[in-house]
């Protein structure tokens, strides 16, 4: 067996080991997710303080969260949190901090040892760097795939006190991944003034049948939209926080991950739309209909559900406040799908029984 044949056979054996290891990585991530969130935000706060002291005159345009390859071969996994101005990677003096997240990737150490042991069966035709490369690539792919969870964690990034204390560019982005070409946006805000005519003009060529990244992560926070009909548009990760929507109809649109936080929706219809993982926290609903929509993993906590209908809509793991649903009718099937916000622990006193 020559090296080429050995590498091919080793790849097949390694795939089984890596698949089992991936499952262990997912378990470890779930167990450590809260710790990761705390460490990320602590590091961002530290970087923000450094920036406010060293570069108070420059505006913040980007936060880049990159997993570094440089020490993965030592089983040390570092995220670099870098604050840039509007020039992004052309910023010559970014503010950087480093977060040790080796606790997330702990299962990869055991996986590396298994791969080394398997490599020994090939009598020197498989080198240690072959195994190390597999581990690096597995770590990077796993990290990048967490972008979806990070979108939820960073959905209020611009409202963090440490970020509000900084001078910011009109457009503010958070990028997750490696470097510029290998990272994706997980948050975008744009505080420039916009109106309904700009929305229509920008989306004139937008269609759900043809992918174009320029229509992703549109931000219309604080805009007032009235008498609007939108059909079959790609509006992935749409930003609509603090907007007022009145007499609007959205039909068969891709709205996964959209944010309507603290918006006012009056006489609005969503028909056949994908609104999975969308943010409706604190929204005021009045005469709103969701007809055959996908609302899986959507967040309605704190929303005022006045005259809302969820006709034939999927609501798997959609989150609601208990008080909001108290007087609001969902179908029996929908009630089995949704999640209710946890209530504070209550002690009962008096003639009744006491929960202790």
Secondary structure by P-SEA (a helix, b strand, c coil): ccaaaaaaaaaaaaaaaaaaaaaaaaaaaaacaaaaaaaaaaaaaaaaaaaaaccccccccbbbbbbccccccccbbbbbbbbbccccccccbbbbbbbbccccccaaaaaaaaaaaaaaaacccccaaaaaaaaaaaaaaaaaaaaaaaaaaaccccccccccccccccbbbbbcccccccccccbbbbcccccaaaaaaaacccccccccccccccccccccccccccccccccccccccbbbcbbbbcccccccccccbbbbcbbbbcccccccccccbbbbccccccccccccccccccccccccccccccccbbbbccccccccccaaaaaccccccccbbbbcccccccc
